[in-house]
Amino acid sequence: MRLAEMFNYLHNHYQAFIGGSQRVARNINASLMMFIVIGITLCLPCAGLLLIENAGQISHNIEHEAEISIFLKKKVDKDQIDFINLALKKSSLVKKIHFEAKLVAWDKLQAKLNLQPISSGISENPLPDAFFVSLNTLNSVQIKEMIQNLKTIEGVDSIVIDGSWIKKLRSILYLIKVSIVFLGALLIIVLIVVIGNTVRLQTLTYKDEIEVSKLIGATNNFIQRPFMYTGLIYGLGGGLITVGILKLITITFNKVGDRLENILGTLVTLKGLPLEYNAFIIVSAMFIGWLASYIAARNSIKKLEVNK
């Protein structure tokens, strides 16, 4: 008996799906417009997600290249330099160490600025010896503790943290993420209203069919199923368009990125969203279409009953 009931249940849903598909096909122009509206509307927050994912990846990649610059006192000897170098090597926070002697730094600066000691009025090297240390963390507590320990070492004059801008970038990315969530929620509400209004108008178009179905004993759930599948198909079409637009954005940006490489001196690429993200977008669009159609169809059918 249960098997027969399950078969009947699946058969009813299959018939409802066919009915919903036929309604979409009958009004193909209106349906295509609905696909485009849903696709473009969902594309706005999803494009933001695409950019955030890429910016977040860039931030993650460069955070391990944050540096602290350790400037040594003017009269520091080789033993003190070696001791500082050893202390840095022992630290678990250090990824890479680069020491630059003041004579080397001075020669580089003169070559870069085309300076001559006599003409520039500088008779001696004003630059200090320095360590440039790449860190493998942005944990402020760990970095502050490390800096405090380094400052106690004889020969260390001052320390400059060069990674603060990365923390600012991550804060900005977080604010953008929050904004995208609010924007996405607002646009979902807009979509529910738009799809719901379209389905409501369809219930008025099929008013006579609904009334006949009620006369022969059809339940409200049975009547509203085709409308719900119509909304589901709207969501499917809109979700596919969203994914397609995001893919087009990625391809177009990467083609432009090849030209930007000549200007910026580095390759700029945009990675597309992972497969699971694309699947989530499509499923979410289908759910939005289904939910909007369910609410609209249920309310419209109840109103038709009241007005009889």
HUQUIPE-V246199 format. One record per residue. N is the residue number from 0. RES is the residue in one letter. NEAR is the number of other ideal C-beta (glycine too) atoms within 8 Angstrom. Layout:
N:RES:NEAR ; N:RES:NEAR
This chain:
0:M:4 ; 1:R:5 ; 2:L:6 ; 3:A:7 ; 4:E:8 ; 5:M:8 ; 6:F:8 ; 7:N:8 ; 8:Y:8 ; 9:L:8 ; 10:H:8 ; 11:N:10 ; 12:H:9 ; 13:Y:8 ; 14:Q:8 ; 15:A:13 ; 16:F:10 ; 17:I:8 ; 18:G:11 ; 19:G:16 ; 20:S:10 ; 21:Q:8 ; 22:R:11 ; 23:V:12 ; 24:A:8 ; 25:R:6 ; 26:N:8 ; 27:I:8 ; 28:N:6 ; 29:A:8 ; 30:S:13 ; 31:L:9 ; 32:M:8 ; 33:M:14 ; 34:F:13 ; 35:I:10 ; 36:V:10 ; 37:I:20 ; 38:G:16 ; 39:I:11 ; 40:T:11 ; 41:L:16 ; 42:C:12 ; 43:L:10 ; 44:P:11 ; 45:C:12 ; 46:A:11 ; 47:G:12 ; 48:L:11 ; 49:L:14 ; 50:L:9 ; 51:I:12 ; 52:E:10 ; 53:N:10 ; 54:A:10 ; 55:G:9 ; 56:Q:9 ; 57:I:8 ; 58:S:12 ; 59:H:7 ; 60:N:8 ; 61:I:9 ; 62:E:11 ; 63:H:10 ; 64:E:7 ; 65:A:13 ; 66:E:10 ; 67:I:15 ; 68:S:11 ; 69:I:13 ; 70:F:11 ; 71:L:14 ; 72:K:8 ; 73:K:5 ; 74:K:4 ; 75:V:9 ; 76:D:7 ; 77:K:5 ; 78:D:6 ; 79:Q:12 ; 80:I:13 ; 81:D:8 ; 82:F:11 ; 83:I:15 ; 84:N:11 ; 85:L:8 ; 86:A:11 ; 87:L:12 ; 88:K:8 ; 89:K:5 ; 90:S:8 ; 91:S:3 ; 92:L:9 ; 93:V:12 ; 94:K:6 ; 95:K:6 ; 96:I:11 ; 97:H:8 ; 98:F:10 ; 99:E:10 ; 100:A:7 ; 101:K:11 ; 102:L:7 ; 103:V:8 ; 104:A:11 ; 105:W:11 ; 106:D:8 ; 107:K:8 ; 108:L:10 ; 109:Q:11 ; 110:A:7 ; 111:K:6 ; 112:L:6 ; 113:N:6 ; 114:L:9 ; 115:Q:7 ; 116:P:8 ; 117:I:5 ; 118:S:6 ; 119:S:7 ; 120:G:5 ; 121:I:7 ; 122:S:4 ; 123:E:4 ; 124:N:6 ; 125:P:5 ; 126:L:8 ; 127:P:9 ; 128:D:10 ; 129:A:13 ; 130:F:13 ; 131:F:12 ; 132:V:13 ; 133:S:13 ; 134:L:14 ; 135:N:7 ; 136:T:8 ; 137:L:10 ; 138:N:6 ; 139:S:7 ; 140:V:6 ; 141:Q:9 ; 142:I:15 ; 143:K:8 ; 144:E:8 ; 145:M:11 ; 146:I:11 ; 147:Q:8 ; 148:N:9 ; 149:L:13 ; 150:K:8 ; 151:T:6 ; 152:I:11 ; 153:E:5 ; 154:G:12 ; 155:V:14 ; 156:D:8 ; 157:S:6 ; 158:I:11 ; 159:V:7 ; 160:I:9 ; 161:D:9 ; 162:G:13 ; 163:S:7 ; 164:W:7 ; 165:I:12 ; 166:K:10 ; 167:K:8 ; 168:L:10 ; 169:R:10 ; 170:S:8 ; 171:I:8 ; 172:L:12 ; 173:Y:8 ; 174:L:8 ; 175:I:10 ; 176:K:9 ; 177:V:8 ; 178:S:9 ; 179:I:12 ; 180:V:8 ; 181:F:8 ; 182:L:11 ; 183:G:9 ; 184:A:8 ; 185:L:8 ; 186:L:12 ; 187:I:9 ; 188:I:8 ; 189:V:9 ; 190:L:13 ; 191:I:12 ; 192:V:9 ; 193:V:11 ; 194:I:18 ; 195:G:12 ; 196:N:9 ; 197:T:11 ; 198:V:16 ; 199:R:12 ; 200:L:8 ; 201:Q:11 ; 202:T:15 ; 203:L:8 ; 204:T:6 ; 205:Y:8 ; 206:K:9 ; 207:D:6 ; 208:E:7 ; 209:I:12 ; 210:E:10 ; 211:V:8 ; 212:S:10 ; 213:K:10 ; 214:L:6 ; 215:I:6 ; 216:G:5 ; 217:A:7 ; 218:T:6 ; 219:N:8 ; 220:N:6 ; 221:F:10 ; 222:I:13 ; 223:Q:13 ; 224:R:13 ; 225:P:12 ; 226:F:14 ; 227:M:14 ; 228:Y:14 ; 229:T:14 ; 230:G:17 ; 231:L:13 ; 232:I:13 ; 233:Y:17 ; 234:G:16 ; 235:L:12 ; 236:G:14 ; 237:G:18 ; 238:G:17 ; 239:L:11 ; 240:I:14 ; 241:T:17 ; 242:V:11 ; 243:G:9 ; 244:I:12 ; 245:L:15 ; 246:K:9 ; 247:L:8 ; 248:I:11 ; 249:T:12 ; 250:I:8 ; 251:T:8 ; 252:F:9 ; 253:N:10 ; 254:K:8 ; 255:V:8 ; 256:G:12 ; 257:D:8 ; 258:R:8 ; 259:L:9 ; 260:E:11 ; 261:N:6 ; 262:I:6 ; 263:L:7 ; 264:G:5 ; 265:T:5 ; 266:L:6 ; 267:V:8 ; 268:T:6 ; 269:L:12 ; 270:K:7 ; 271:G:8 ; 272:L:10 ; 273:P:6 ; 274:L:5 ; 275:E:6 ; 276:Y:9 ; 277:N:11 ; 278:A:8 ; 279:F:8 ; 280:I:14 ; 281:I:13 ; 282:V:9 ; 283:S:10 ; 284:A:15 ; 285:M:12 ; 286:F:9 ; 287:I:14 ; 288:G:17 ; 289:W:12 ; 290:L:10 ; 291:A:16 ; 292:S:19 ; 293:Y:11 ; 294:I:10 ; 295:A:16 ; 296:A:15 ; 297:R:10 ; 298:N:9 ; 299:S:12 ; 300:I:13 ; 301:K:9 ; 302:K:8 ; 303:L:12 ; 304:E:8 ; 305:V:6 ; 306:N:5 ; 307:K:5
